[in-house]
């Protein structure tokens, strides 16, 4: 049976803690500002790993642009309410164009209201609300623009949104009836449909948000009274 050779402590220490004098000299030179070779290599590696070091990230004079991790893009500078209203308006107009004007243009207002409202509810639950969740931050700023601001994986919100938007569709049909009778408009078109839909929707959402805020206020008052007793 062969015996294992014991390595001396000096040999082990030299293997694991071999001092690279040339690397230390480079680091000292960088810290003194005498060279930037190591610094450029480090910046290049970091930028490459973050996916920001590419020809598009270079100025015309050949110098790299400074990377700012806190810089916001164009959409980040647009107020939340503008983005939310535009998304709701665009999808409402699309439903009007493809459903009311495309599938059933000659149907009665009640039939159009039910079908359009049902489709709008599905679109909101499947597309609009998940899009809001994707764009929001940890502040949940898009909750104020959803009737049911719950996780889009909740199964019951699908049917709740369909029922809610059928009611919205009925109110839209009533609005169009009065507008046609008053000869303000002559028919249905996506732009006005989107405006009416968003207006009615935001009125109901505003009422809901007001009730929720009132309930929270009353609960906080009860907690304060209980703590003061």
C-alpha positions in Angstrom: 0.0 0.0 0.0 1.5 3.2 -1.2 1.9 6.1 1.2 0.7 9.5 0.3 3.4 12.1 0.0 2.9 14.9 2.5 3.3 18.4 1.0 5.2 20.9 3.0 3.2 23.9 4.4 5.5 26.2 2.4 4.7 24.5 -0.9 0.9 24.6 -0.2 1.0 28.3 0.7 3.0 29.2 -2.4 0.6 27.4 -4.7 -2.5 29.1 -3.3 -1.1 32.5 -2.5 1.3 33.1 -5.3 1.7 36.9 -5.5 1.4 38.3 -9.0 3.7 41.3 -8.8 3.0 42.4 -12.4 -0.8 42.6 -11.7 -0.2 44.6 -8.5 1.9 47.0 -10.5 -0.9 47.4 -13.1 -3.5 48.0 -10.4 -1.3 50.7 -8.7 -0.7 52.4 -12.1 -4.5 52.5 -12.7 -5.1 54.0 -9.3 -2.5 56.6 -9.9 -4.0 57.5 -13.3 -0.9 56.5 -15.2 -2.7 54.1 -17.5 -6.3 53.2 -18.4 -5.7 49.8 -20.1 -7.1 47.7 -17.2 -9.9 50.2 -16.7 -11.0 50.0 -20.3 -10.9 46.2 -20.2 -13.1 46.1 -17.1 -15.6 48.6 -18.6 -15.7 46.7 -21.8 -16.4 43.4 -20.0 -19.1 44.9 -17.8 -20.8 46.6 -20.7 -20.7 43.5 -22.8 -22.2 41.4 -20.0 -25.0 44.0 -19.5 -25.7 44.0 -23.3 -25.0 47.7 -23.7 -21.6 47.7 -25.4 -22.4 47.8 -29.1 -21.9 50.1 -32.0 -25.2 51.9 -31.2 -23.7 52.9 -27.9 -20.8 54.8 -29.4 -20.8 58.5 -30.2 -19.7 59.9 -33.5 -16.3 61.0 -32.2 -15.6 57.4 -31.2 -16.0 57.8 -27.4 -18.4 55.5 -25.5 -21.6 57.0 -24.1 -21.8 57.0 -20.4 -24.2 54.3 -19.1 -26.8 55.7 -16.7 -28.7 52.9 -14.9 -31.2 55.5 -13.6 -32.1 57.0 -17.0 -35.7 56.5 -18.0 -36.8 55.9 -21.5 -39.4 57.9 -23.4 -42.4 55.8 -22.2 -41.1 56.1 -18.7 -41.5 59.9 -18.9 -45.1 59.7 -20.1 -47.6 60.1 -17.2 -49.4 56.9 -16.1 -52.9 58.3 -16.7 -52.1 59.1 -20.3 -50.7 55.6 -21.0 -53.7 54.0 -19.2 -56.3 56.1 -21.0 -54.7 55.5 -24.4 -54.5 51.7 -24.0 -58.1 51.5 -22.9 -59.2 53.9 -25.7 -57.2 51.9 -28.4 -58.6 48.5 -27.4 -62.1 49.9 -27.2 -61.9 51.3 -30.7 -60.5 48.0 -32.0 -63.4 46.1 -30.5 -65.8 48.5 -32.1 -64.1 48.2 -35.5 -63.9 44.4 -35.5 -67.1 43.5 -33.7 -69.8 46.2 -34.1 -68.7 47.4 -37.6 -67.3 44.1 -38.8 -69.3 41.2 -37.6 -72.7 42.6 -36.8 -73.1 46.1 -38.3 -76.9 45.7 -39.0 -77.9 44.2 -35.6 -79.9 45.9 -33.0 -78.3 48.0 -30.3 -79.1 45.5 -27.6 -77.5 42.6 -29.4 -74.5 44.7 -30.2 -74.2 45.8 -26.6 -74.2 42.3 -25.3 -71.7 40.8 -27.8 -69.5 43.9 -27.8 -69.5 44.1 -24.0 -68.7 40.4 -23.7 -65.8 40.7 -26.1 -64.6 43.8 -24.5 -64.6 42.1 -21.1 -62.5 39.2 -22.5 -60.0 41.7 -24.1 -59.6 43.6 -20.9 -59.0 40.5 -18.8 -56.7 38.8 -21.3 -54.8 41.7 -22.8 -55.4 45.1 -21.1 -55.0 44.2 -17.4 -51.9 42.0 -18.0 -50.4 44.8 -20.0 -51.0 47.2 -17.1 -49.3 44.7 -14.8 -46.4 44.5 -17.1 -45.9 48.3 -17.2 -46.5 49.0 -13.6 -43.9 49.4 -10.9 -44.0 48.2 -7.2 -46.3 51.2 -6.5 -49.2 49.5 -8.5 -50.0 52.8 -10.1 -52.3 51.1 -12.7 -54.7 49.8 -10.1 -56.6 53.1 -10.3 -57.5 52.3 -13.9 -58.9 48.8 -13.5 -62.3 47.8 -12.1 -60.9 44.5 -10.7 -57.2 45.2 -9.9 -56.4 41.6 -9.0 -53.7 39.3 -10.4 -54.6 38.3 -13.9 -54.3 34.6 -12.9 -57.5 35.0 -10.8 -60.1 32.9 -12.7 -63.2 34.7 -11.5 -62.1 38.1 -12.9 -62.6 36.8 -16.4 -66.4 36.4 -15.8 -66.5 39.5 -13.7 -65.1 41.6 -16.5 -67.4 40.1 -19.0 -70.5 40.9 -16.9 -69.2 44.4 -16.1 -68.5 45.3 -19.7 -71.9 44.0 -20.9 -73.3 46.7 -18.6 -70.9 49.2 -20.1 -72.0 48.1 -23.6 -75.6 48.6 -22.7 -74.9 52.2 -21.5 -72.9 52.8 -24.7 -75.9 51.7 -26.7 -78.2 54.0 -24.8 -75.7 56.9 -25.3 -75.6 56.2 -29.0 -79.4 56.1 -29.2 -79.7 59.6 -27.7 -76.9 61.0 -29.8 -78.5 59.7 -33.0 -81.9 61.0 -31.9 -80.4 64.4 -31.3 -78.7 64.2 -34.7 -75.3 64.7 -33.2 -74.0 61.7 -35.0 -75.3 59.5 -37.7 -73.7 56.1 -36.7 -71.1 54.2 -34.9 -67.4 54.7 -35.5 -64.3 53.6 -33.4 -63.0 57.0 -32.2 -66.2 58.2 -30.5 -66.9 54.7 -29.3 -63.5 54.6 -27.6 -64.1 58.0 -26.0 -67.6 57.0 -24.7 -66.3 53.6 -23.4 -63.4 55.1 -21.5 -65.6 57.9 -20.1 -68.2 55.5 -18.7 -65.6 53.0 -17.6 -63.6 55.6 -15.7 -66.8 57.0 -14.0 -67.5 53.5 -12.6 -63.9 52.9 -11.6 -63.8 56.3 -9.9 -66.9 55.4 -7.9 -65.3 52.1 -7.0 -62.0 53.8 -5.9 -64.0 56.3 -3.8 -65.9 53.5 -2.0 -62.6 51.6 -1.4 -60.9 54.7 -0.1 -63.9 55.4 2.2 -63.9 51.9 3.6 -60.1 52.0 4.3 -60.5 55.4 6.0 -63.3 54.0 8.3 -61.1 50.9 9.1 -58.2 53.1 9.9 -60.3 55.2 12.2 -61.6 52.1 14.0 -58.0 50.9 14.5 -57.0 54.3 15.9 -59.9 54.2 18.3 -59.0 50.7 19.4 -55.4 51.7 20.0 -56.4 54.8 22.0 -58.7 53.0 24.3 
